[in-house]
């Protein structure tokens, strides 16, 4: 690996840009997997109907805004509880794998940022010179 003080600022910035994009992609996948986990659990153990236990404690205008039970149930419609519950282990394992990968990407981004900081600290003039550098690796 080329020492940070010898790497071009533009290459260090490209590394950081790529790592930030990967961090965003892994975060998106983790949100999707967690949402799928939440849906699987909700399908197996449906929450109680909204508004029933507090109908007389709510102001009338608030009570009129409670979603209908059928509208809420439709959110979970089409899922097979037996299949979804059976996938909980698989989904949790996938989330753990994504979590480990996310930690690795975050560590790589931190190292890339540190390399850029070292490079700029050693020779701050490369900021201006870097504007004229062609993009590339090297």
N, C-alpha and C positions, 0 to 999 in steps of 0.2 A: 504494500500500500504506500502511496506517495505521502510523505509527511505533509501536514496541513500548510506549512509555510511555503511549500513548493507547488501546491495545487492552485489552479486559477480560480479566482473569485466566481467567475461565471459558472464553472463546473460545480463548485460548492453550492451555489444557489440552485442550480438544476437538480442536484441531489436532494436538497431540502424540499424543492417543489414536488418532486416525485414522491418523496416520503410523506409529505403532507396530504397529497392526493390519495395515497394508499391508506393512510390513517383514516381519512374520511370514508373510503370504501369499506374498510373493516368495521367502522362504527355503524355504517348503514346496515351491513349484514348482521351485526349483533342485535340491532334494533329489530330487524325482521325475525330473527330466531327467537328473541325474547317475546315478541308479540305472538308468535306461533305457540310458544309455551303458555302464555297467558290465555290464549283462546282454547287450548287443549284443556287446561285446568277449569276454565269457565264452562266449557261444554260438559265436563264431568260433574261439576258441582256448581250448578247455576246459582247466581246470586238471587236474593229475594226480590220480589216485586217492589218497585219504588213507590213511595207515597202512602202505602197502606197503613203503616204503623204511626204515621205522623200527620195524617190527613186533617185532624182537628187542631193540631198545633201550628200549622202553616197558615199564613194569610191566604185568602181565597185566590188572589191573582197569582200567587206562587203555585198553589195546588193545581191550578188550571194548566200550568206549563209542564206538569209531569208527563214524561213520555208514556204512551200506552204500552202495556206488557207485550202485546203482539209485535210492536215495532222494535222493542228491545230484543225479544226472542229471535227476531229475523236476523239479527247480527250474528247469532250463533247457528243459524239454520244451515243445513247442508253438510255439517260436519258429523262424523261418526264418532260418538264418544268412546266406543271400545277401541277403535283404531287410534284415536288421539291420545288416550291414556296410555296405550301401549307404546307410543312414541316418546313419552316424557323422558325416559332414560336417554334415548338417542338425541333428543333436542338439547337436553342438559349437557351431554357430552360434547355436542357440537358447539354449544355456547362456551364451555370451558376451553375447547380448542381455539375458538375465535379469541377468547380472552388472552390466552397465552401468546397467540400471534400478534394481537394488538399491543401487548406489552413489549414484544420484540420490535415491532415497528416504531413504537414510541421511543424505545432505547436507541434505535438506529437514528431517529430524527434528532434526538438529544446529542448524539455523537456528531452528527453532521453539523448541527448548530454550533457545537463547541469548536469543531474544526474551522468553521467560517469565522467565528469570533477570534480564534488564535491567529488566523491568517490576516484578518483586518487589524488586530492589535500589533502584530509584528511590523506591518507596513501599511499604515492607513492610506497612503497615496494610491494603493491598488483600487480603491473605490472609484476614483476618477479614471484611472487607467483601465479598469474593468469595463467601463462603458464602451471602450474601443475594441475590446477583445472579441474575436469571433467565437460563436458558440461551438462547443466540441468537448471532447474528453482529452485530457492530457496534461 
